[in-house]
Amino acid sequence: MALKKKSPTKNNDERILEACLDMAEEQGWSNVRLSQIAKKLKLTLVEVEQHFRDLDAVANAWFEQALVAMLVNKPPAFARLPAPERLHMALSLWLAALSPRRAVTAQMIAGKM
């Protein structure tokens, strides 16, 4: 039996990540369940787990987005800056990308520890 494909504007990775972040803001990161996300998005749990095996993978995707934002947003002269300034700028860009979901991000990091 073939799984039913959805054709939303956003891909399922983005939809699942966003739904997890939204639910985490409402209920806390430790209370997010992929089964609830599947139900909310009208997907099967198998479909969700094809994208993210667990919440740790969801957190990794969130941090990956911040990494990409950090790399894309660095200025052209970045490589010529002294190492301490590069480090400060890189961390600032990474944290700025995570700032819209600051509380959830802190919960994710605590969960990883």
N, C-alpha and C positions, 0 to 999 in steps of 0.2 A: 504494500500500500504506500503510495507516494505521499509525502508531506505536502500540505497546502502551502503555497508560496504567497507571501504578501508583497505588495509593490508600493510601499509608502515613499514619501518624498525623502525621508531620512532612511539610511540603511539600518538593519536590525541591530548592529553593534551600537550605533549612536542612540537608537531608541531605548535599548536595554540599559545602557550606561546612564542616560538621562533619567529614566524611570527609577533606577536604583538610587541615584543621587537625590531625586525628589523625595522618594520614600524615606531615605536616610535623614533628610532634613525634617521630616514630619515625625519619624518614629525612632531615630537613632540608627547608626550604622549596624550595630549588633542585632537589631531587630528586622533587618531587611532579609527577605527570603526570596530566592529565585523562583519558587513556585508562585508566590504572590505577584512577582513581576510578570511571569508568563501569563497569569490570569488577567492582569491589568492590560497587557498588550495584545491579548487574544492570540497568544502563541502557545504551543505545547511546551512543556518543560524540556523535552528533548530538543526542540528548536532553540530554546534559550541556552541550554548547555552545549549546543554546538558552537555557540559564540563565546560563552564564558563558563568554564567548568565549575567555578565557585566564586564567592565574593572577593577572594584574594585576586583573582584574574580581573574582576571588574575594577578593583582598586589599582591594579597595575595599568589598566587601560587609561584610567584617570591621570595617573602620574606620567604615562607616555604622552598624553596630550600636552601636559605642561612642559615636558622635555622638548617636544616639537616646537611649541610656542617660544621657548627659551632660545632654541637654535635659529628659528626663523627671524626673531625680533632683535637679534644682536646687531649693533651698528657696524658699518663697513670697516671702521678703524679698530674693531675689537681686538684683532690679533696683535696690534701694535701697543696695546695698553700694558702696563706692568701687571704681573701675575695677580697681586692682591686686588687690583681694580677689576680685572677680568673675572676673578672669583666672585667678588661682590656683585658685579653686574649680572653674571650668570644666575646666581642665587636669587637676586632681586627679580629677574625676569621669570624664573621658575615659580617663585612664590606669588608673583602678580598673576600668573596664569591660574594658580590654585585659589586665589583670594575670593572669587565669587562663591565658593563652597568651603570657606575656611573651617567652620565647625565640623563639617563632615570629613574634611581632609584630616583634621586633627584626630578624629575618631578612627579613621582608616590607619593612620600611622600608629596610634596606640594599639590597635588590633594586631598590627604586624609585629609589634614588640612583644 
